[in-house]
Amino acid sequence: MADRTHNGLTFEPMTLPDLLQMHHAYWNTPGWPQTLSTVPLCEQFVADWSIRSFFGTGEFSAIRRADDRLVIGFTTLSKANENFVPDGVNAVEAGTFLVPQVRGTGVNAQVKQYLRDQASDVFAASHIVYLVDTENKRAQQALQKLPYPVTKVEMTDTHHPWHRYLRRRVFEERRDGILFIQEL
């Protein structure tokens, strides 16, 4: 993946040194992913995502401010498992982490628009989904404030077409989650 610039932000492949620097600074910050709670987990995460990038099935990007190159967060974007999405849907799953200093400044909307563009342009996706930890109310509110319609699916929504995908992802992540779906 080449570096991409979008509205004053640069998205480039995440490196282990950048992720470890973020881990050191933010591992105990609300919203920091539990999947990155230790240095070995960070190392494995970067290795896993480099394989996805190699095969063209996913991207793990550092978000930098274009003017000073400071890392202010990261994104993940990967093809959703087609065995669990509704029939006829080509979806990607996305995730983000923004450092506390840029939360509430409009950066989230810029990042989410970038991810929508990537989902459509790179993966030809019709939908983008976000799995959000049940306890992460801030992230849930941020997704619902975006300027495009979003569908929320919880584990109790057993008849919803996306329930199967949610159930699978909750099992894989070993944590409770809510799925937010946006049609592109």
Number of C-alpha atoms within 10 A of each C-alpha: 13 7 10 13 15 13 12 11 22 19 24 19 21 21 15 16 11 15 21 18 12 17 19 13 11 17 18 12 11 13 20 18 16 13 12 17 15 13 15 10 13 18 16 14 16 17 14 13 21 18 13 17 17 11 9 14 16 24 23 26 22 25 25 19 19 15 9 7 11 13 21 19 24 23 22 18 26 22 20 22 14 14 9 17 18 15 9 8 14 19 26 29 22 22 17 23 19 20 17 13 8 12 14 11 8 9 18 20 16 15 22 18 17 19 21 22 15 16 24 18 10 12 18 15 21 16 18 25 23 22 21 22 19 14 14 14 11 12 19 19 10 13 21 14 12 14 9 11 14 17 12 18 19 17 17 8 13 13 9 13 14 22 21 18 18 27 18 13 20 19 12 9 13 10 13 17 22 22 25 22 21 17 15 15
